[in-house]
Amino acid sequence: MKSYMEKTLSELKKNDFLAQKVEHFNVHGGVRQDLFGFLDIVACHPRHGLIGVQVCGQDFNPHVEKILGPRREASLLWLLSGGRILLFGWR
């Protein structure tokens, strides 16, 4: 069974995005760390531009709250710099 990350990368690539996982596991802290605290994948497309992707399961709302709450400054800077943010939720 594919992970949510693998499903998302596959879906992006199927739609002609160049996509790369940017989340990593911090062995010293024992936790997964997102790029800028809210991005799991960075993707680009000639028509759609630069997109930051947050990947999750059915727990969609906590991820929205993270982007709009504690990671608000980083997400706003991302948007003001021309990036977009997508949240992929899987069941």
N, C-alpha and C positions, 0 to 999 in steps of 0.2 A: 504494500500500500504506500502510495506517495504521501510525503508530508505536505502540509499547507504551503511551505516554502517552495518545494519542488513543483507543486501544482501551479502556483503563481508564476514561477519562472517559465514553466512550460507554456502557460497561457499567453504570457507576454511575448515570448519568442515566436509562438504560432501566429501572432498578430504583428510580426516584423519589428518588434522592439529589440534593441540591444540592451540586455539586462544583466545586472551583476548583483549578487548578494553582498551587502555591506554590514550586516549584523555579524557579530562574532562572539565567541565564548571567552570570557575573561577567566582564565584558570586561577588567577590569584584571588579574585573575588567570588568565584564559583557561580557567576551569573552571565546571562546573555546581555550584550550591550548593542543597542541600535546606534547607527550613525546619527549624530546630533541629538540622540536620545529619543528619536521617533521614527527613523527609517530603517527598514529591513532590506530593501532593494532600491537601487537607482537604475532607472531605465531612460533611454532616449529613442526618439523617433523623428524622422524628418518633418512630419506634419504635426505631431503632438508635442514636440519639444522635450524638455527635461522633466522627468516625473520621479518623485519619491514615493515609494510604496511601503505601507505598513500592512503586515500580514497577520491575520488572526483566524480563530474559529468562529463559533457563534457568539463569543463574548465581545461583540462589536462596540457597545457603548463605553466600556472602560478605555478602549483605545482612542475613541473620539475625545473622551474627557482628558486623556493624557496629552493629546495634540493641542487641544484648546486650553488646557490648564497649565500644568508644570512645564510643558514644552512649547508654550505659546510664543515666547520670544524667538526661539529657534525656527519654529514653523512659519512665523510671520516673515522673518528674514529670508527664509527659503522662497516663500511666495513673492516677496518684493524683489527678489533676484531673478525672477522669471520662471522658477520651478512650479510644478503642480504637485499636489498631494492626492494619492489614491489610497483608499483603505479596502483591501480584499478580505472579505469575510467568507469563510467556508463552513459547510455543514457536512 
